Amino acid sequence: MFSFFKKASSESSNKTPISTPQAPAQASSAPSLGTSPIETQILAVFRKIFGRPELNLHREMTAFDLQGWTSLMHIRLVVAIEQEFKIKFNASEVSSFRNVGNMIDSVQGKLSRSN
């Protein structure tokens, strides 16, 4: 079972939204996360895969936080992110993702190593 499908810990109370300037994050008591180009691209992939243009994310988000995030959707997300960034994840990397933030960090790491 993917780590994304394990119940989130109490850390998720400090949610930092990821959104684009065109679609501001929903009101949150946590400070907004500064959107990097990578975060913006990942948010666009999530919105496309889930068919929800209004979708906002936070780094601590897991599959339990988003209706419809099934194991099949998780695979579709991983493949779409790989295609978007022209990278590949191995099985151990995918299974180590605990939340959206881990996914973002992994993409950033792969891109920095390829430069």
C-alpha positions as CSV (number, residue, x, y, z in Angstrom):
1,M,0.0,0.0,0.0
2,F,1.3,3.5,-0.9
3,S,2.2,5.7,2.0
4,F,-0.2,8.3,0.6
5,F,-3.0,6.0,1.7
6,K,-2.0,5.9,5.4
7,K,-3.9,8.2,7.7
8,A,-2.2,11.6,8.1
9,S,-0.6,12.4,11.4
10,S,-1.4,15.5,13.6
11,E,1.2,17.4,11.5
12,S,-1.5,18.0,8.9
13,S,-3.0,20.7,11.1
14,N,-0.3,23.1,9.8
15,K,-1.5,23.0,6.2
16,T,0.2,25.3,3.8
17,P,-1.8,25.7,0.6
18,I,-0.3,25.5,-2.9
19,S,-2.2,27.6,-5.4
20,T,-1.6,29.7,-8.4
21,P,-2.3,33.5,-8.6
22,Q,-5.2,32.8,-10.9
23,A,-6.9,30.5,-8.3
24,P,-6.1,31.6,-4.8
25,A,-5.9,29.1,-2.0
26,Q,-9.0,28.7,0.2
27,A,-8.8,30.6,3.5
28,S,-6.4,29.0,5.9
29,S,-4.8,30.0,9.2
30,A,-1.5,28.7,7.9
31,P,0.7,31.0,5.8
32,S,0.4,30.5,2.0
33,L,3.2,28.5,0.4
34,G,5.2,30.6,-2.1
35,T,4.4,28.9,-5.4
36,S,7.5,27.9,-7.3
37,P,7.3,26.9,-10.9
38,I,7.5,23.2,-9.9
39,E,4.6,23.6,-7.4
40,T,2.5,25.4,-10.1
41,Q,3.2,22.6,-12.6
42,I,2.3,19.9,-10.1
43,L,-0.9,21.7,-9.1
44,A,-1.8,21.9,-12.8
45,V,-1.3,18.1,-13.1
46,F,-3.5,17.5,-10.0
47,R,-6.2,19.7,-11.4
48,K,-6.1,18.0,-14.8
49,I,-6.1,14.4,-13.4
50,F,-8.9,15.1,-10.9
51,G,-10.8,17.3,-13.4
52,R,-11.1,20.1,-10.7
53,P,-9.7,23.4,-11.9
54,E,-10.5,25.0,-8.5
55,L,-8.4,22.4,-6.6
56,N,-5.9,23.7,-4.1
57,L,-3.2,21.6,-2.4
58,H,-1.0,21.8,0.7
59,R,2.3,20.1,1.2
60,E,0.9,17.8,4.0
61,M,-2.1,16.6,1.8
62,T,-2.5,12.8,1.5
63,A,-5.0,10.7,-0.4
64,F,-7.3,10.9,2.7
65,D,-7.6,14.6,2.2
66,L,-8.9,14.6,-1.4
67,Q,-12.1,12.8,-2.5
68,G,-11.4,10.4,-5.4
69,W,-7.7,10.0,-4.7
70,T,-7.6,6.2,-5.2
71,S,-4.7,4.0,-5.8
72,L,-5.5,4.1,-9.6
73,M,-5.5,7.9,-9.4
74,H,-2.2,7.9,-7.6
75,I,-0.6,5.9,-10.4
76,R,-2.1,8.3,-13.0
77,L,-0.7,11.2,-11.0
78,V,2.8,9.7,-10.8
79,V,2.8,9.0,-14.6
80,A,1.5,12.5,-15.4
81,I,4.1,14.1,-13.2
82,E,6.8,11.9,-14.8
83,Q,5.7,13.1,-18.2
84,E,5.3,16.7,-17.2
85,F,8.9,16.9,-15.9
86,K,10.5,14.2,-18.1
87,I,11.7,12.2,-15.1
88,K,11.1,8.7,-13.9
89,F,10.4,7.5,-10.4
90,N,11.3,4.0,-9.3
91,A,9.0,1.8,-7.2
92,S,10.8,2.6,-3.9
93,E,10.5,6.4,-4.5
94,V,6.8,6.2,-5.3
95,S,6.2,4.0,-2.2
96,S,8.1,6.5,0.0
97,F,5.9,9.5,-0.8
98,R,4.0,10.3,2.4
99,N,2.3,13.5,1.1
100,V,2.3,16.1,-1.7
101,G,5.3,17.8,-0.2
102,N,7.4,14.6,-0.5
103,M,6.3,14.4,-4.1
104,I,7.3,18.0,-4.8
105,D,10.7,17.5,-3.0
106,S,11.4,14.4,-5.0
107,V,10.7,16.2,-8.3
108,Q,12.9,19.1,-7.2
109,G,15.7,16.7,-6.3
110,K,15.5,14.9,-9.6
111,L,15.5,18.1,-11.6
112,S,18.5,19.5,-9.6
113,R,20.5,16.3,-10.2
114,S,19.8,16.4,-13.9
115,N,21.3,19.9,-14.3
